[in-house]
C-alpha cells in the first residue's frame, strides 16, 4: 500500500514526522442505457460516459453482440465497459418453443422454456427457462451458443445473470406446473446461477470477463437470500437498481437503501465486491425537474463511497420506463454535467 510521510522542522531545528497509508480510488464510471437496447452512440457524444447496459435473452439466437448491433462492438472496442444482462427469460413469443441448432460443429436440442416468472395478478406471465432445466443441463446448448458468439467480440464484458431476481420472484414462479413461493424461487435461482457461472468459468473466456447477479434491491430478505457467500465467491460484483419514484426520494436515500442492507446482512466475501448499478433513474411524474435530481447524484455517491461498505464503481442511467428523460435534451445535459463531477470526473 502506498505511504506518505510528512516531516516538519521548526526554527530551532527540531523535527517531527508522521506517516499515513493511502489508496487512490479510480473515478466512478457513469453509464447509460437507451430504451429498446437501441444504439446510444449519439447520446454519448460530449459526455464522460464510460459504461453501458444491454439486455439479452438466452433464447435469442443472436446473444452477443445482438442482432444488427455492430455499434456495440464499436463502443466496446473504444473502451466503453459493457454490462450485459443475460436472462433465462424468453422475450416475446418467437423464442418460446424447443430449439435445435449447431454450435462449433456440435448439434444441441433445447426444450421449450418451462417456467413462468413475474406472476403479477392480472398480467400475462412471461416464460423463462426453468431453474430445474438449468440444473438438469437442458440449457447447456444456450450457454454454448452464447459463449461461441461472445468469444468473437474482441473484448470482455460483465455478464449479469438476470435483470432482477426479486422482480421475477415477487409473486412466486411456476415450473412444469409446480408452483414455488418467492423464497423457494430465490433458493432455486441461487443453485441455477451458480451452475451457469461455473459452466462459463470452466471454459475459455475472453480476458476481462466478470460476473454478477441482477437485483432490483427492493426487498431486504430477498436480497439476503440471493447473495449467499458461496455464490458471491463466484461473482465479481454486487448489483442493484435505483429509482426515484416518490416525491420524498433523495439520491442519497435511494442509493443507500440496498447498500445498507448489504452492509448489515451479507458476509465478508460479498462486501469485498464493488457495486454496479445497472439501472438508475428518476421518474418525471414525481420529479418534473429531473435535471435537478440528477445533479444530486454525484455528492450522494461520493458520500456513500467514503463510508464503510462496498464501493459503487459504475452507475448506468436507464433512459426508459421509470427513468425516461423528458425532455431528453435537458436530461442528457444533466447527465453529462453529473458525469464530469467528482467522483465521476
N, C-alpha and C positions, 0 to 999 in steps of 0.2 A: 504494500500500500504506500502511495506517495506520502512524504512527510515534509512539512515546512518548519524551519527553525528560525526564530527571531531573537537576535541579541541586541541589547541596548547598552549604551555606555554613558555615564553621567560625566560632568565636567571634572570630577575627581578621579576619573579613571576606573571607577567601579563598574562592573558589568553584571548583567543578568540575562539568562536565556530561557526561552520557553519553546516547546515543540508541540506540534499537533499533526495527527494524521488527517488526510483528506481524500475525498474521491471527487472526480469530475463527472457529473451526470450529463449524458448527452441530451440534447433537446428532445422534447416530446414531439412525435410526428403527428401533424394534423392531416386528416384524410377526408374521404368523400365517397358517397355512393349516389348515383343518379338513377331515378326510377326506371324500372324495366331492364336493369342491367345494361342501360344504354351507354354509349360512348361519351365519357365525361371530358374528353380532351379539351374542348373549347372552354369549358367551365374552369379548368385548372390553370389556364393561362394567367400569368401575373400574380399567382398565389404561391405561398410556400407549402404546397400540397406534397406530402411525402408518402401517403398511404392510400389504399383503395380497397373497398369491399365489393365482392361479387358473390353471386349465388348460383349454385349448380345442383341439379338432381342427378343422382347416380343412375336413374332410369333413362336419362337422356344419352343418346349415342355420341353427343358432342360435349363431353365434360370439360376437357382442357384444350384450348383456352375457351371453348364455347363456339357455338355456331355463328359464323361470319363475324368474328371478333378479332381481326388482326391488330386492331388498335390496342388490345390488351397486351399483346406481345411487344408492341412498340413502347408502351408505357413501362412495362416491366423491364424491358431492355435498357430503359433510361434510368432505372434505379427506383421507380415507384414500388413500394412494398405492397404486395397483393395479399389480402386476407380472403382466401377462397372458402366460402361456406359450402360444404359438401353434404347434401342431405339425402336421407333414405326416402324422403317424401317424393312422390311422383307428381310432377307439375301437370295440371290439366288432365285430360283423359287419353291422350295419344300414346302414353307410355305405361298404361296400367295393365297390359297383357303380358303373357310369357314372351321371352325373347331368346333367340338363338343367333349367335354372332361368332366371328372368328377374330382372335387377338393373337398376333405374332405366331400364326400357324396353329393355334390351339382353338378348337371349337367349344364354346360354352353354351349351355342352355340354362336360363334363369327363369324360375316360375314367376307368376304374377304376384304383385305385392299383396300381402295377406293381412295387413294391419290398417286400422283407421286411427287417426290422431285428431287433435283439435276438435274434440267431440262436443262443442258448444251446442246446447239445445237450440233447435230451430234453424240450424245451419247444415249445409252439406259437408259431411266429414271427409277430409282428404285421405287418400290412400297412401300407404307407405310400405316399404319392405319391413317385415316384422323383425323384432329383436331375436325371436326364435329362429327365423330364417337365416339371419346373420350368423348365429352361433352354430347352426347346422351346416354352414359352408355353402348355402344355396346362393349367396350373393357374391361369392368369390369372383365370378366372371365379371361382375360390375366393377369390382375393385381392380381386377386385372386390366380391364379396358381403360379405366381412369388413369391407372399408373402408366400404361403404354403411351397414352396421349400426353400425360404430364412430362414424361422424360424428353419429349421433343420441344418443349417450350424454351429451354435455354436458361432458365433461372428458377430459383426456389421460391416457394410461397409458404405462407402459413395455412395449413388445412384445418379449418374449423369444422368439426363434425356436428351437424345440426345447427339450425338457426337459433332456436330457443327451446330447449327441452321442457322448460316449465310451461310454455305455451302449448306445446304438443301434448303434455300430460295432464293439464289442469282439470280436465273433465274425464280423466281416465283414457284408456286405449282398449282396443279390441283386436286380437289376433286370431285368425282362423276360427272365429265365432266365440272365442273365450274372452270375457271382459276382465280388465285389470284396473285396479284403483290407481290413483295418482302415485301413491307411494310405491306400489308394486311396479308401476311403469318406470319409475325412477330407477329402481333396483335392476330391472331387466335392461334398461338402457345402459347403465354402467357396465354391465357384462358385455353388451354388444359393442359399445365404444372402445372398450379395452381390446376386444377381438380385432376391430378394424385397425386401431393404431398398431397393435402387434403385427398384424398382417403386413401393413405397409413397411414397418421398421425392419422386418425380416428380409426385405428385398432392397435392391439398389435404388436409392432415392437421390434426386438432384441435390447438390450442395445447397445448404441454406434452408432445407425443408424443416418446418416446425409444425407443432400440432396444438390445438386447443379444442374445447368442447363448448358449444354455444348455450347461452342462458339469457333470458330477459332480466333475471335477477330481481323479480318482484315478490318472491316468496322465500322466506328465510329457511324454513325446514327443507324445502326442495333444493335450495342451493347447497345446503349441507349434505343432503343425501347424494347429490350428483357430483360431489367433489371429494370422495374418499382419498386417502393418501395413496392407496395402491394405484388408483387411476392417475392421480396427479404426478406420480413418479414417472409416468409415461408421456406426460404433456409438458409443453414448454411455456405456456401462458395460462393465466386466468382470463376470463372474459365475462362481461355482462353488458347490457344495453341500457341507455339512459334517455328518458324523455321527460320534458316538462309539459304536463297536461292539466295542471291545476294552477289557478292564478297565484297561489301561495308558494309554488315551487321555485326554489332558488337553484342556481347551478351548483353551489357547494352542497346543498342538501341532497340534490338528486344524484350527483356523482358519489357522494359519501355513503348513501344508504347501503348498497350491496357491499361496498368496501368494508364498512364497519361490521357487517355480518361475517365477512370472511375473517377479519382480524379476531373476532370473538369466537368463531366456531370451527375454523379449519385448522389443519395441522401444519407443522413446520415446513413440509415439502411444498404444500400449496402456497404458503405465504412467502416462499422463496421465489415464486414465479411472478414475473411482471405481468401487467394487465393490458389487454387490447379491448378497447370499447369499440366494437364493430359497428354499432349504430348509436348515434345520439341525435337529438333533435328537439325543437321547440314548436309546439302547435300554435298556429296563427290565431285560432279561435279564442284561445285564452291569452295569447300574447301578440296583439296586433303589431307591436314594435319588436319583431323578432331580433332585429339587429342589436337592440339594447340588451336583450338577454344573452345573446351570443357574446357580447363584449365582456360579460362577467365570467365567462368560462376560463380564460387563461389564469386569472388570480385564484380561482377555485382549484384548478388542477395543481398550481404551484403550492397552494397551502396543503392539499392532501399529500403531495409527494414529499413535503417537508416533515410529515408526521410519520409515526411508526406504522408499518404495514406495507403491502405490496405497492410497487410504483407503477403508475399509469404511464405507458410509453407510446400508445397510439390512440387517437380518438377520431373516428371516421363519421363525419356528418351524414345523416340519412335524408337526402333530398327526395323524399317520397312519403306517402302516408302521413303519419303524425308530424313528420319533420319537413313537409313540403315548404319550400321557401316561397313566400308571397308578399311583395313582388320579388321575383327571383333575383333581379339585378341588385337590389338592396341587400338581400340576404347573402349573396355571393361576396359583395363588397365587405360585409361584416365578417364573413369567414376569412377572407384574405387578410383583413386587419388583425383578427384574433390570432391567426397562424403566424403573424410577424411579431407577436408579443410573447415575452417570456411566460412560460417555459418552452414555448414553441420556437421562438425566434433564434 
